[in-house]
Amino acid sequence: MRIFATRSIMRILYLSYDGLTDALGQSQILPYLRELAKLGHEIDIISFEKPERHNLLADSVKHDCQKHGLGYYPMSYTKKPPILSTLRDIQRMKKKAQTLNRNKSYQWVHCRSYISAIVGEWMQSKFGVKFLFDMRGFYADERVDGGIWPQSNPLYRWVYRYFKRKERDFLSKADHVISLTHKAKTIIESWKVVSSPDKISVIPCCVDTTHFKRNNSGRQEVRNTLGIDNNTLLIGYVGSTGTWYLLKEMLLFFKEVAVLHPNAKFYFITLDNPAPILEKARQVGLRNDQLHIASVERSDLPAHLSALDLSMFFIQPVFSKAASSPTKHGELMSVGVPVICNAGVGDTDEIIQRYRAGYCIQDFSRSSMKDAANNLNELLKSDVSPIIEGAKTYFSLEKGIDQIHRIYESANEPISHTSS
């Protein structure tokens, strides 16, 4: 990775309600912070860890942080009772942040999403620390769109309205805002709550292209392990199948593919329980032997992704998803796997078109799925090099780190606009 000269060392407090032991912590938090620490920034992290994940990975994460000079202050995440447990966690985060700031006098508080931003806004007001709102998406709308905060419940209606008010506060008061997508940036600008477009940087969920690279020998080993020859079409899905992801529609699309490619297999790389996936597949008329379901360690993921001929993700095209940048998208492109996805999710359709990186269906009608299935042969014949280069250009971890680095360094000067 290219190293950028640091004019001054910044003291950063990074706040995350996600854990470093979570999958997102491993793929989207630690890689950034390691490299930012190499640039000379002094970074302390307060994260909230789920007990089962923390018990499994605490020692390795602690060692990793020590190795890279990151201060790691894990706190236990509490889930019950709903709302009250989150309020208690916010108070615990605030107390810990105040204690650390007393000794460190941070220049930036970097807040991942809205829960952490409550503490960041408070630190800005109380201690004069610059507040970086790394929003990660339209949090309150995501909770409603995903059915997590049903608006038929008066309590959840109040919580939704509270966070929509806070959203405007965060956007207007933050010293800088990071959006995952250009589409979300455009929406935010239309709200007239941000003083200048230059205050918002677009940084998608980046990918470490040195880790996620095409592995042809690994491809063959994985296919051998799965009992799949090189003439068999292997379509893959990576990650959780819950909340936003349209499992039934993906299975129906695969069913259309299987009409044209009778030996095709659908490979789910997921930590999810296989039983509901197999049951849903049965309901749409697929057989168990048409599917493979397995969990894969991150270290082995590039080989398993390389084994795929195509990949797929269908996501609910609701309002909140305009701000989403699926982590899996950059990882799949980085190993040269074309993606079948749906329109209306963040910047995915523009990325697919710009880098000739797959196929974007406009809706989930059977005719649209048939059209997409009929276009697969064209994708299978295409050169994967533009897809890999597209990942390096658009999802580059190096580029994302450079943007955050420049934001940090701007603590004592006006921030110039940066975007992907």
VEXFIVEX-451635 format. One record per residue (C-alpha): x, z, y; residue in three letters. Coordinates in steps of 0.5 Angstrom, whole numbers, plus 500, padded with zeros to 3 digits. Layout:
N
{{X,Z,Y},"ALA"}
...
This chain:
420
{{500,500,500},"MET"}
{{502,498,507},"ARG"}
{{504,504,511},"ILE"}
{{502,505,518},"PHE"}
{{506,508,523},"ALA"}
{{503,515,526},"THR"}
{{504,516,533},"ARG"}
{{502,524,532},"SER"}
{{500,528,526},"ILE"}
{{492,530,526},"MET"}
{{489,536,523},"ARG"}
{{483,534,520},"ILE"}
{{477,538,517},"LEU"}
{{474,534,511},"TYR"}
{{467,536,510},"LEU"}
{{463,534,504},"SER"}
{{457,536,500},"TYR"}
{{459,532,494},"ASP"}
{{464,535,490},"GLY"}
{{471,532,489},"LEU"}
{{470,533,481},"THR"}
{{464,528,482},"ASP"}
{{465,521,480},"ALA"}
{{464,519,487},"LEU"}
{{469,524,489},"GLY"}
{{474,521,484},"GLN"}
{{472,514,487},"SER"}
{{471,514,494},"GLN"}
{{474,521,497},"ILE"}
{{480,522,494},"LEU"}
{{483,515,494},"PRO"}
{{482,515,502},"TYR"}
{{484,522,503},"LEU"}
{{491,521,499},"ARG"}
{{493,515,503},"GLU"}
{{491,518,510},"LEU"}
{{495,524,508},"ALA"}
{{501,520,506},"LYS"}
{{500,517,513},"LEU"}
{{502,524,516},"GLY"}
{{495,527,517},"HIS"}
{{494,534,515},"GLU"}
{{487,534,512},"ILE"}
{{483,540,509},"ASP"}
{{477,539,504},"ILE"}
{{471,543,504},"ILE"}
{{467,540,498},"SER"}
{{461,543,494},"PHE"}
{{462,542,486},"GLU"}
{{457,542,481},"LYS"}
{{459,548,476},"PRO"}
{{459,543,469},"GLU"}
{{464,538,473},"ARG"}
{{468,543,476},"HIS"}
{{470,547,470},"ASN"}
{{472,540,467},"LEU"}
{{476,537,472},"LEU"}
{{478,543,477},"ALA"}
{{485,544,475},"ASP"}
{{487,536,475},"SER"}
{{483,536,482},"VAL"}
{{487,542,485},"LYS"}
{{494,539,482},"HIS"}
{{492,532,485},"ASP"}
{{491,535,492},"CYS"}
{{497,540,492},"GLN"}
{{501,534,490},"LYS"}
{{499,530,496},"HIS"}
{{499,535,501},"GLY"}
{{491,536,501},"LEU"}
{{488,543,502},"GLY"}
{{482,544,497},"TYR"}
{{477,549,498},"TYR"}
{{472,548,493},"PRO"}
{{465,552,494},"MET"}
{{460,552,488},"SER"}
{{454,547,489},"TYR"}
{{447,551,489},"THR"}
{{441,547,487},"LYS"}
{{435,552,486},"LYS"}
{{431,554,490},"PRO"}
{{430,547,493},"PRO"}
{{431,547,501},"ILE"}
{{433,554,501},"LEU"}
{{439,553,497},"SER"}
{{441,548,501},"THR"}
{{440,552,507},"LEU"}
{{445,557,504},"ARG"}
{{450,552,502},"ASP"}
{{450,550,510},"ILE"}
{{451,557,512},"GLN"}
{{457,558,507},"ARG"}
{{460,551,509},"MET"}
{{460,553,516},"LYS"}
{{463,560,515},"LYS"}
{{469,557,511},"LYS"}
{{470,552,516},"ALA"}
{{470,557,522},"GLN"}
{{475,561,518},"THR"}
{{480,555,517},"LEU"}
{{479,553,524},"ASN"}
{{481,559,527},"ARG"}
{{488,558,523},"ASN"}
{{488,551,524},"LYS"}
{{485,548,530},"SER"}
{{483,542,528},"TYR"}
{{482,536,532},"GLN"}
{{477,532,528},"TRP"}
{{472,534,523},"VAL"}
{{470,529,518},"HIS"}
{{463,529,516},"CYS"}
{{461,526,509},"ARG"}
{{453,525,510},"SER"}
{{448,529,514},"TYR"}
{{448,536,511},"ILE"}
{{456,536,513},"SER"}
{{454,533,519},"ALA"}
{{450,539,521},"ILE"}
{{456,543,521},"VAL"}
{{460,538,524},"GLY"}
{{456,538,530},"GLU"}
{{456,545,531},"TRP"}
{{464,545,530},"MET"}
{{464,540,536},"GLN"}
{{459,544,540},"SER"}
{{462,551,539},"LYS"}
{{470,549,538},"PHE"}
{{471,542,542},"GLY"}
{{473,539,535},"VAL"}
{{472,532,535},"LYS"}
{{466,530,531},"PHE"}
{{466,524,526},"LEU"}
{{459,522,523},"PHE"}
{{461,518,516},"ASP"}
{{454,517,515},"MET"}
{{454,514,508},"ARG"}
{{447,511,509},"GLY"}
{{440,513,512},"PHE"}
{{439,520,508},"TYR"}
{{432,522,510},"ALA"}
{{429,515,508},"ASP"}
{{433,515,502},"GLU"}
{{430,522,500},"ARG"}
{{423,519,501},"VAL"}
{{424,512,499},"ASP"}
{{427,515,492},"GLY"}
{{421,520,491},"GLY"}
{{425,526,492},"ILE"}
{{421,528,498},"TRP"}
{{414,526,497},"PRO"}
{{411,526,504},"GLN"}
{{404,528,501},"SER"}
{{408,535,501},"ASN"}
{{407,538,508},"PRO"}
{{414,542,507},"LEU"}
{{418,535,505},"TYR"}
{{414,532,511},"ARG"}
{{417,537,515},"TRP"}
{{424,537,512},"VAL"}
{{424,529,513},"TYR"}
{{422,530,520},"ARG"}
{{427,535,522},"TYR"}
{{433,530,519},"PHE"}
{{430,524,523},"LYS"}
{{431,528,529},"ARG"}
{{438,531,527},"LYS"}
{{440,523,525},"GLU"}
{{439,521,532},"ARG"}
{{443,528,535},"ASP"}
{{449,526,530},"PHE"}
{{449,519,532},"LEU"}
{{448,520,540},"SER"}
{{453,526,540},"LYS"}
{{458,524,535},"ALA"}
{{465,522,537},"ASP"}
{{465,516,532},"HIS"}
{{460,514,527},"VAL"}
{{462,510,520},"ILE"}
{{457,506,517},"SER"}
{{457,502,510},"LEU"}
{{454,496,512},"THR"}
{{453,491,518},"HIS"}
{{446,491,517},"LYS"}
{{445,499,518},"ALA"}
{{449,498,524},"LYS"}
{{445,493,527},"THR"}
{{439,497,526},"ILE"}
{{442,503,529},"ILE"}
{{444,499,535},"GLU"}
{{436,497,536},"SER"}
{{435,505,537},"TRP"}
{{439,505,543},"LYS"}
{{442,512,541},"VAL"}
{{449,510,541},"VAL"}
{{452,509,548},"SER"}
{{456,503,545},"SER"}
{{457,499,539},"PRO"}
{{464,500,540},"ASP"}
{{463,507,537},"LYS"}
{{461,505,530},"ILE"}
{{465,502,525},"SER"}
{{463,499,519},"VAL"}
{{467,501,513},"ILE"}
{{464,499,506},"PRO"}
{{465,503,500},"CYS"}
{{472,501,498},"CYS"}
{{476,499,492},"VAL"}
{{483,501,490},"ASP"}
{{485,494,488},"THR"}
{{491,496,485},"THR"}
{{487,500,480},"HIS"}
{{481,495,479},"PHE"}
{{485,489,477},"LYS"}
{{483,484,472},"ARG"}
{{486,486,465},"ASN"}
{{486,480,460},"ASN"}
{{489,484,454},"SER"}
{{484,490,455},"GLY"}
{{478,485,455},"ARG"}
{{480,483,448},"GLN"}
{{481,490,446},"GLU"}
{{474,492,449},"VAL"}
{{471,486,446},"ARG"}
{{474,487,439},"ASN"}
{{472,494,439},"THR"}
{{465,492,441},"LEU"}
{{465,487,435},"GLY"}
{{464,482,440},"ILE"}
{{467,475,440},"ASP"}
{{469,471,446},"ASN"}
{{463,466,445},"ASN"}
{{458,471,446},"THR"}
{{456,472,453},"LEU"}
{{457,480,455},"LEU"}
{{453,482,461},"ILE"}
{{454,489,464},"GLY"}
{{451,494,468},"TYR"}
{{455,500,471},"VAL"}
{{453,507,473},"GLY"}
{{447,511,473},"SER"}
{{440,508,472},"THR"}
{{436,513,476},"GLY"}
{{432,513,482},"THR"}
{{434,507,486},"TRP"}
{{436,502,480},"TYR"}
{{431,498,477},"LEU"}
{{432,499,469},"LEU"}
{{426,495,467},"LYS"}
{{427,489,472},"GLU"}
{{434,488,469},"MET"}
{{432,489,462},"LEU"}
{{427,483,463},"LEU"}
{{432,479,467},"PHE"}
{{437,480,461},"PHE"}
{{431,478,456},"LYS"}
{{430,471,460},"GLU"}
{{438,470,459},"VAL"}
{{437,472,452},"ALA"}
{{432,466,451},"VAL"}
{{438,461,453},"LEU"}
{{444,465,450},"HIS"}
{{441,468,444},"PRO"}
{{447,472,442},"ASN"}
{{448,475,449},"ALA"}
{{449,483,449},"LYS"}
{{448,487,455},"PHE"}
{{453,493,456},"TYR"}
{{451,499,459},"PHE"}
{{457,503,462},"ILE"}
{{454,510,464},"THR"}
{{454,517,463},"LEU"}
{{446,517,462},"ASP"}
{{443,519,456},"ASN"}
{{442,512,452},"PRO"}
{{435,514,449},"ALA"}
{{431,512,455},"PRO"}
{{435,506,456},"ILE"}
{{433,504,449},"LEU"}
{{426,506,449},"GLU"}
{{425,502,456},"LYS"}
{{429,496,452},"ALA"}
{{424,497,446},"ARG"}
{{418,496,451},"GLN"}
{{420,490,454},"VAL"}
{{421,487,447},"GLY"}
{{429,488,446},"LEU"}
{{432,490,440},"ARG"}
{{437,496,440},"ASN"}
{{442,491,437},"ASP"}
{{442,487,443},"GLN"}
{{445,493,447},"LEU"}
{{451,497,447},"HIS"}
{{451,504,451},"ILE"}
{{457,508,452},"ALA"}
{{461,512,457},"SER"}
{{468,510,460},"VAL"}
{{473,514,463},"GLU"}
{{475,511,470},"ARG"}
{{482,510,468},"SER"}
{{479,505,462},"ASP"}
{{474,502,467},"LEU"}
{{478,496,469},"PRO"}
{{479,494,462},"ALA"}
{{472,495,460},"HIS"}
{{469,491,467},"LEU"}
{{474,485,465},"SER"}
{{471,485,458},"ALA"}
{{464,482,462},"LEU"}
{{463,475,463},"ASP"}
{{457,477,468},"LEU"}
{{455,484,471},"SER"}
{{448,486,474},"MET"}
{{445,491,479},"PHE"}
{{438,491,481},"PHE"}
{{436,496,487},"ILE"}
{{430,498,490},"GLN"}
{{430,493,497},"PRO"}
{{427,499,501},"VAL"}
{{429,500,508},"PHE"}
{{434,506,507},"SER"}
{{438,501,502},"LYS"}
{{439,497,508},"ALA"}
{{445,502,509},"ALA"}
{{448,502,502},"SER"}
{{454,499,500},"SER"}
{{454,500,492},"PRO"}
{{461,502,490},"THR"}
{{460,498,483},"LYS"}
{{460,492,487},"HIS"}
{{467,492,490},"GLY"}
{{470,494,483},"GLU"}
{{466,489,479},"LEU"}
{{469,483,484},"MET"}
{{476,486,484},"SER"}
{{476,485,477},"VAL"}
{{473,478,478},"GLY"}
{{466,479,475},"VAL"}
{{461,475,478},"PRO"}
{{455,479,480},"VAL"}
{{447,478,479},"ILE"}
{{444,482,484},"CYS"}
{{437,482,489},"ASN"}
{{437,481,496},"ALA"}
{{435,486,501},"GLY"}
{{440,491,499},"VAL"}
{{446,492,505},"GLY"}
{{450,487,506},"ASP"}
{{450,485,498},"THR"}
{{447,478,499},"ASP"}
{{452,476,505},"GLU"}
{{458,478,501},"ILE"}
{{455,474,495},"ILE"}
{{455,468,499},"GLN"}
{{461,468,503},"ARG"}
{{466,469,497},"TYR"}
{{462,465,492},"ARG"}
{{461,472,488},"ALA"}
{{455,471,484},"GLY"}
{{448,470,485},"TYR"}
{{442,473,489},"CYS"}
{{435,473,487},"ILE"}
{{430,474,492},"GLN"}
{{425,477,488},"ASP"}
{{423,480,481},"PHE"}
{{418,474,479},"SER"}
{{419,471,472},"ARG"}
{{420,464,476},"SER"}
{{426,467,480},"SER"}
{{429,471,474},"MET"}
{{428,464,470},"LYS"}
{{432,460,476},"ASP"}
{{437,465,476},"ALA"}
{{438,465,468},"ALA"}
{{439,458,469},"ASN"}
{{444,458,474},"ASN"}
{{449,463,469},"LEU"}
{{452,457,466},"ASN"}
{{455,455,473},"GLU"}
{{457,462,474},"LEU"}
{{461,462,468},"LEU"}
{{465,456,469},"LYS"}
{{467,458,476},"SER"}
{{474,460,478},"ASP"}
{{474,468,479},"VAL"}
{{480,467,484},"SER"}
{{475,467,490},"PRO"}
{{472,473,487},"ILE"}
{{478,477,487},"ILE"}
{{481,475,493},"GLU"}
{{474,477,496},"GLY"}
{{474,484,494},"ALA"}
{{481,484,497},"LYS"}
{{479,482,503},"THR"}
{{472,485,504},"TYR"}
{{473,492,500},"PHE"}
{{480,493,501},"SER"}
{{482,501,500},"LEU"}
{{488,499,505},"GLU"}
{{483,496,510},"LYS"}
{{479,502,510},"GLY"}
{{484,507,510},"ILE"}
{{487,503,516},"ASP"}
{{480,504,520},"GLN"}
{{480,511,519},"ILE"}
{{487,512,521},"HIS"}
{{486,509,527},"ARG"}
{{480,513,529},"ILE"}
{{483,519,527},"TYR"}
{{489,517,532},"GLU"}
{{484,516,537},"SER"}
{{483,523,538},"ALA"}
{{486,523,545},"ASN"}
{{484,516,547},"GLU"}
{{478,511,547},"PRO"}
{{476,508,541},"ILE"}
{{477,501,540},"SER"}
{{472,498,536},"HIS"}
{{473,496,528},"THR"}
{{469,493,523},"SER"}
{{470,489,516},"SER"}
